[in-house]
Amino acid sequence: MSLFRVNQNGFFLHSISKVFSGNPYYSKVNQQVTGKRWFSLDSTKMSNRQLSGSDLLKDNRQNKDLSFTMRERDQYKIRGLLPAAIRGQKLEAEAAMAYLNSLESNLTKYMFLRELQDRNERLFYRVLCENTEQLMPLVYTPVVGEACINYSRIFQRARGMYITVHDSGQISNILANWPEKDVKAIVVTDGERILGLGDLGANGMGIPVGKLSLYTALAGIPPNLTLPVTLDTGTDNQELLNNPFYIGLKQRRVRGPQYDDLIDEFMEAVIKRWGRSCLIQFEDFGNRNAFRLLEKYRDNYCTFNDDIQGTASVCVAGILASCRITGMRISQQKFLFFGAGEAALGIANLLVMAMEKEGVPNEEARDRIWLMDSRGLVVENREGGLDNEKIKFAKKAEPMKNLEAIVDLVKPTALIGVAAQPKAFNEKILKKMGALSDRPLIFPLSNPTSKAECTADEAYHATEGRCVFASGSPFDAVEINGKTFHPGQGNNAYIFPGISLAAIACGVHTIPDESFLIASKALADQVTDEDLAQGRVYPPLSDIREVSLKLAAKVAQYFYVESLATVRPEPTDKLLFMKTLQYDYSYV
């Protein structure tokens, strides 16, 4: 929770001078709360324009359900509009969890949480923050994949903004329709590559909505400062085009100059309305666009691509933590990627940077990384050539398409799955990995769970419990010979909320790649010896809120050292500074 308590006018309800005693940036923070208030803590309480009657109960930011006192029920003219019982927020949260746990299907649980967010935002975030480990798979992966598949069928209330290719020339005016005057973070998708599920068009809105819920739950970024956006340029998914209930444009995807012009106009409109420090996170764009859009905008906008950079950061964090188990440096490993799309190339590039930090020349670092895509091993003499991102990792070898044969050739110590091909890491391949290394790294990172290259149980049993395992989706603990292993989940949620909090708090205009290596190290450093002994290469999800804060503080330190931060004066205590900006989900 925030250290601040503010009333409806944004003024302090009690002194916080003791909290900031001796901190030279107190006056700046005070100005941000009572003056500029860019993080708008007061908007999470009763707004300046206090609603009453049924309008109050319909407003998800002001509604408190049965927690309204009798005095409030009289004051706001809602007496008689609610049952007689008065339940505090704690009891309301318990009631919400009791009902959720009574539901059978994960999709139904997802829909209940979305309805709760639409009805009572503060209660939703209390429930999510206090039950993170249980609920994060429902709010995000893997259940969000099922939700996106069914998004048109379960659609009830719009969240965020939908901008179509037919809105060209009007995007600035459309953004002005958003009711919040200040937005600090946007997650945007065009729905072309949703998780490992492919083109889901406008149904992909579930991803920005879910991601931004985690911005708030895990990093404390106030929800009123966030905006989910879907850029609807059509879909090539014939099943959706044939679906009478599909919520998006019923046309084939627009590509080429018209598509590029739409993205350009959107980016410029965001900056015009909310400034250069407004964070724009790209999410689930197709391979053909993800890298080039990142390259196009990274130097002139506060932007990053979570599929490329966030996945890379969390994976490298797991590898850094695993070094304490294997006793090997990153530069001593040999990596084989099953898959060579956004995630694989993002991880590969960050691994090269990490190896360079260990003193390894760039070419030597790239030599330790092998890629396999849908056409087989990525080699220099491939017929039809290679795109620019893959060329630098291409090897002088004969073309091969069989993963088992490629493992025999490469002899990797680390096998990373990012191809969304379930069961690709079969028992024979896993046993080969166990024979090649005493502690092989097995990272089937594809989401959702149905797309994972292998399960934790399969990996641990095939390697007799010797592998270091991490996956993209959660797996249950595995017991072998009386020892219980708790598989690590390499969820991007360990990275993107903290990175985003640091970027917003520091007012940066660009986010360099090194930010993600800093984040990787900050995350790996929080893995305890006890975690490692249990087989974890990530901190428990139950600790992720504190993990995100500490990560944000480390990244913020980097932003100030590199003169990227525009918020001045520089706070002496970065962790305390992050805490002062956090959303308060309580009613009082």
Sequence and secondary structure as in RCSB ss.txt:
>XXXX:A:sequence
MSLFRVNQNGFFLHSISKVFSGNPYYSKVNQQVTGKRWFSLDSTKMSNRQLSGSDLLKDNRQNKDLSFTMRERDQ
YKIRGLLPAAIRGQKLEAEAAMAYLNSLESNLTKYMFLRELQDRNERLFYRVLCENTEQLMPLVYTPVVGEACIN
YSRIFQRARGMYITVHDSGQISNILANWPEKDVKAIVVTDGERILGLGDLGANGMGIPVGKLSLYTALAGIPPNL
TLPVTLDTGTDNQELLNNPFYIGLKQRRVRGPQYDDLIDEFMEAVIKRWGRSCLIQFEDFGNRNAFRLLEKYRDN
YCTFNDDIQGTASVCVAGILASCRITGMRISQQKFLFFGAGEAALGIANLLVMAMEKEGVPNEEARDRIWLMDSR
GLVVENREGGLDNEKIKFAKKAEPMKNLEAIVDLVKPTALIGVAAQPKAFNEKILKKMGALSDRPLIFPLSNPTS
KAECTADEAYHATEGRCVFASGSPFDAVEINGKTFHPGQGNNAYIFPGISLAAIACGVHTIPDESFLIASKALAD
QVTDEDLAQGRVYPPLSDIREVSLKLAAKVAQYFYVESLATVRPEPTDKLLFMKTLQYDYSYV
>XXXX:A:secstr
  S  B TTS BSS  HHHHTT TTHHHHHHIIIII TT GGGGSS SS   HHHHHH TTT  GGG  HHHHHH
TT TTSS S    HHHHHHHHHHHHHH  SHHHHHHHHHHHHHH HHHHHHHHHHTHHHHHHHHSTTHHHHHHHT
HHHH  S  SEEEEGGGTT HHHHHTTSS S   EEEEE SSS TTS   GGGGGHHHHHHHHHHHHHH   GGG
EEEEEEE     HHHHT TT  S  S    THHHHHHHHHHHHHHHHHH TT EEEE S  HHHHHHHHHHHTTT
SSEEEIIIIIHHHHHHHHHHHHHHHH   GGG  EEEE  SHHHHHHHHHHHHHHHHTT  HHHHHHTEEEEETT
EE BTT TT   HHHHTT BSS     HHHHHHHH  SEEEE S  TT S HHHHHHHHHH SS EEEE  SSGG
G SS HHHHHHHTTT SEEEESS    EEETTEEE  EE  GGGTHHHHHHHHHHHT S   THHHHHHHHHHHT
T  HHHHHTT SS  GGGHHHHHHHHHHHHHHHHHHTT   SSS  S HHHHHHHT       
